[in-house]
Amino acid sequence: MKKALTMVIIGFLCFSAFSMFSPSVHASVTVMPTRLPSARSFAAAVWDGSDAYVFGGGTFSGPLDQILKYNPTSDTISTMSATLPDPVCDMPAVWTGSYVYLFGGYVAPLHTSDKIVRYDPSTDTVTVMNAKLPTYAFPLYSMAAIWDGNYAYLFGGYDGYSYFDHILQYDPVQDQLTTMNARLPTGIKWMSAVWSGQYAYIFGGRTPSGVSNQIVRYDPIADSITVASATLPKAVIATSAVWTGSYVYIFGGRTMENIDSSDIFKYDPVLDSCSLVAESLPSPRAETSAVWDGSSAYIFGGSLAASVQIYDEIVRFSPEAQPNFEISASPTSEILLHVGGWNDSVSLILKSINGFSGSIQLSYSGPPEANIQIKFTQETIYLDAGSQITVGMNATSVPAALGEYDFIVVAKSGQILHEVSLTIRLVGNSAAIKNLVHLQQIPRSDPPFTIQQNFLVAAPNGTILYWVQNIVQINREVPLLSRRVIFSVFDIYVGPDMHWPDPILRLRLRLFMVGAMANCKWVSFPIDLNLTSHIEGNSLVLENNASSNYNVFSLDLPQGSYIVGYTGSYYHNGALIYWHQSPEIFIVGTSVSTTAYFIQGTSGFVKCYTRLVDEPIWRQTQNTILKISDPQTAEKSRNLKWLADGTFQYLNGSTDQGITFSPNYH
């Protein structure tokens, strides 16, 4: 293979005035019993969480199109059925969490690839994307690449004649390449790069003036380049490198004088320092590829320029165990959350590893449109060496579109950063509400009044569809009979601002009211009433037992609609909403006598229940007493004292109106 088209996966040789070439880290190097199917160099490698995948690579007879899977636990290697579209080497690869993306590469003399190739390990299939790499004299190759969680970033490159300093962003969702504004300090090829969780670090490489010893940091959020103070101990190309979560380890490499190295270096981004570890590779080599499996690095193949030799070895490098910690979600990472509700059933477990002790800061990120907040019982935790701590976590929501949302919880201590993924399934709040009202005593001279169950109904996208009233109206007592007339009333208004519905539905409601009045009941006290409203499929059903007939009303809804349950203020479409949106139960005046003044002797109680979406059981509720300015209704009452447990009785001057109730999510 021609030297001018040799692929180099550049590694990280770092310089510190205090530690240059001073062995300080003890480690072990092992040549694994299993070998690659054939010797190769310039291959690309990624780690998918359980296996390493090795792509292509160069041999004496030319590049390969093979895809290999290596399992470190069993030390087994297999050749996949799928192959690359071209035999290729000198190409970078990234792992996105679902797919591998490979970018360009060397195919043959005067032939490089402009292809972006996607490999799916779950189906062992290869797809050539529509987007293409830039072509100058030839398509770009000899780049380095990282994945930041959303995009791949490609650094530098070479077209066979010129070196390039640009940074390309690849969006796999849009299948689109974008040239960033930031530029590398110089045109460069054959460098390597790692992603630390915050920055990309780019090391060494071949430039028009020679071999670089620079360490360059790229911030994709700010789209900015910083040249580190530290430099490589010697200018090298063709290294490979891995990120452990705290440090970078760099393997081998080749100097400008075509001398290969067996050195292993450790780079600390926090200190911006580098040290030579005590161990070394089995023999000098360059043009390797490497992955990190969480505890060890595995280095594949490589070449030795002096003797024109290519390796088939798999080398394991196990660094000295570093203090660390791990984070996990328990008992599950999946959370069911009802809109307007909360869920504290999932906790975080932080565990010290290898004697780690220190402060850990917790944070989270997720899509803002989910309107979900996560609160931790402690945001800053001190973890003692050898200890384990459980941190409570509470997810809450306000109205938003239903669906699954992915959140990331981040635990950070210094440069150590770990993440745990959460899937929050946001479902509607309540499918049904029920109020059992016991009127123990209502003195004869009490006015006519209504018992109102008021609530809002939302569509699956969070839009308020209706404001609904399930009402029992109780008229004045007929003195000679010592009895009262009661009947059912159902009112439905469109939207949260309470517009009357369309004329057809309005007529239907009024006919129901006339029918309910005609089928009214004569009652005396004590009496028990049941006001139940529930959503079944795509129908809202309102019912109460105040009329002998005409006591059930139904209304069509979009599938997935739900009864809103939320108390408190929140932002919706940029506006701050203070008005509570939980169901409420009141004993107030009628539309004729807007305020009901109760007299001594009035007493009773209400029991409230909700049935959450996706649950078959009735839950008891958490209740809040509402004053005269708080209810959703225009009708009011005076002289009733309410308790949060639902009991009420006469108290002169009281302005309590009733209670609002929301599910108890325990």
Secondary structure as GFF3:
##gff-version 3
##sequence-region A 1 666
A	DSSP	three_ten_helix	3	5	.	.	.	ID=ss1
A	DSSP	beta_strand	27	31	.	.	.	ID=ss2
A	DSSP	beta_strand	44	47	.	.	.	ID=ss3
A	DSSP	beta_strand	52	55	.	.	.	ID=ss4
A	DSSP	beta_strand	58	59	.	.	.	ID=ss5
A	DSSP	beta_strand	62	63	.	.	.	ID=ss6
A	DSSP	beta_strand	67	71	.	.	.	ID=ss7
A	DSSP	beta_strand	76	79	.	.	.	ID=ss8
A	DSSP	beta_strand	93	95	.	.	.	ID=ss9
A	DSSP	beta_strand	100	108	.	.	.	ID=ss10
A	DSSP	beta_strand	111	120	.	.	.	ID=ss11
A	DSSP	beta_strand	125	132	.	.	.	ID=ss12
A	DSSP	beta_strand	144	147	.	.	.	ID=ss13
A	DSSP	beta_strand	152	155	.	.	.	ID=ss14
A	DSSP	beta_strand	166	171	.	.	.	ID=ss15
A	DSSP	beta_strand	176	183	.	.	.	ID=ss16
A	DSSP	beta_strand	192	195	.	.	.	ID=ss17
A	DSSP	beta_strand	200	207	.	.	.	ID=ss18
A	DSSP	beta_strand	210	219	.	.	.	ID=ss19
A	DSSP	beta_strand	224	231	.	.	.	ID=ss20
A	DSSP	beta_strand	240	243	.	.	.	ID=ss21
A	DSSP	beta_strand	248	251	.	.	.	ID=ss22
A	DSSP	beta_strand	264	268	.	.	.	ID=ss23
A	DSSP	beta_strand	273	276	.	.	.	ID=ss24
A	DSSP	beta_strand	289	292	.	.	.	ID=ss25
A	DSSP	beta_strand	297	300	.	.	.	ID=ss26
A	DSSP	beta_strand	303	304	.	.	.	ID=ss27
A	DSSP	beta_strand	309	310	.	.	.	ID=ss28
A	DSSP	beta_strand	314	319	.	.	.	ID=ss29
A	DSSP	beta_strand	324	330	.	.	.	ID=ss30
A	DSSP	beta_strand	334	338	.	.	.	ID=ss31
A	DSSP	beta_strand	342	343	.	.	.	ID=ss32
A	DSSP	beta_strand	347	353	.	.	.	ID=ss33
A	DSSP	beta_strand	358	365	.	.	.	ID=ss34
A	DSSP	three_ten_helix	368	370	.	.	.	ID=ss35
A	DSSP	beta_strand	372	376	.	.	.	ID=ss36
A	DSSP	beta_strand	380	383	.	.	.	ID=ss37
A	DSSP	beta_strand	388	397	.	.	.	ID=ss38
A	DSSP	beta_strand	403	413	.	.	.	ID=ss39
A	DSSP	beta_strand	416	427	.	.	.	ID=ss40
A	DSSP	beta_strand	430	441	.	.	.	ID=ss41
A	DSSP	beta_strand	449	458	.	.	.	ID=ss42
A	DSSP	beta_strand	464	478	.	.	.	ID=ss43
A	DSSP	beta_strand	483	494	.	.	.	ID=ss44
A	DSSP	alpha_helix	503	518	.	.	.	ID=ss45
A	DSSP	beta_strand	521	523	.	.	.	ID=ss46
A	DSSP	beta_strand	527	536	.	.	.	ID=ss47
A	DSSP	beta_strand	539	544	.	.	.	ID=ss48
A	DSSP	beta_strand	552	556	.	.	.	ID=ss49
A	DSSP	beta_strand	562	563	.	.	.	ID=ss50
A	DSSP	beta_strand	570	572	.	.	.	ID=ss51
A	DSSP	beta_strand	575	577	.	.	.	ID=ss52
A	DSSP	beta_strand	584	588	.	.	.	ID=ss53
A	DSSP	beta_strand	595	597	.	.	.	ID=ss54
A	DSSP	beta_strand	603	612	.	.	.	ID=ss55
A	DSSP	beta_strand	619	626	.	.	.	ID=ss56
A	DSSP	beta_strand	636	638	.	.	.	ID=ss57
A	DSSP	beta_strand	640	642	.	.	.	ID=ss58
A	DSSP	beta_strand	647	650	.	.	.	ID=ss59
A	DSSP	beta_strand	658	663	.	.	.	ID=ss60
###
